[in-house]
Amino acid sequence: MGRDFRIVSCGISTEDKPDHPTTPIALKACTRLPALEHGKNGCPEEAIAFFSPMEMAEHFNPDLVMLVGVVSACAQLLNYRFNEMIDGGVEPNSVTVVSALQVCAVACSLEECKMIHVFAVWKGFKLDVSVATALIDMHMKCFLPDKAIDLFERMPRKDVVLWAALLRGNTQNGMAHKSMEVFRNMLSNEMQPDAVAMVKILAACSESGILQQDVCLHGYIIISGFNNNIFVGAPLIELYSKCCSIDNATKVFEGIIHKDVIWSAMIAGYGIHGQGENFFF
């Protein structure tokens, strides 16, 4: 391990400045070292502080690996602050728990998520719909759909947002076919989706590519009065476009009065089918 750092040190001591390709290699070598001053040391505040001035640099273009590292550091720091709150006698409420779960879900920090989940159960927050929604979303983003479904089924009261989280999570985990099943169960439980939930349903179903299913959804949208909603119209156009039904996509586009935010969806639809020039003539 020491050899890795000696090589890096040698390069710097000879006044040869490391270039962009060299720096990540040097950092990777340092992560293998136990020494705090050079290696991986579990100091998220330092990681974030290191990243912040770089972000302001003129030619700084962070790659995915670096961004994931910073998000992970944020999750670790949040976990530390969360424990610090409890140790200091400050009781986190359901809003705090939801915020903490959302940060950890983005980072896919399973250990931090588990700790907050245990705390939520201990404090009796698990039956709070907003906390349950965040827990389901977190488990789905950590690729644990079975645990998310189990949490959903245990909830005595389910609102539209909770149903939408389950539906979206199925799609995130490559189970788009289950999204329509969730939607049917949602309707059978007399739960009427709002425009926001409808957008999520359409986005989920666009992955399946089943035209008959799309037509049924379109029928429901018309019956429910969402047919002239621009926010619902855009994903509906995308839905038809992905199912190779550009004619239906065009009909949806033409039927919407205010077309402000749906132009791009229609142009993209024509582009998918290699007909981009037809949209303008």
Order of alpha helices (4+ residues) and beta strands (2+ residues): alpha-alpha-alpha-alpha-alpha-alpha-alpha-alpha-alpha-alpha-alpha-alpha-alpha-alpha-alpha
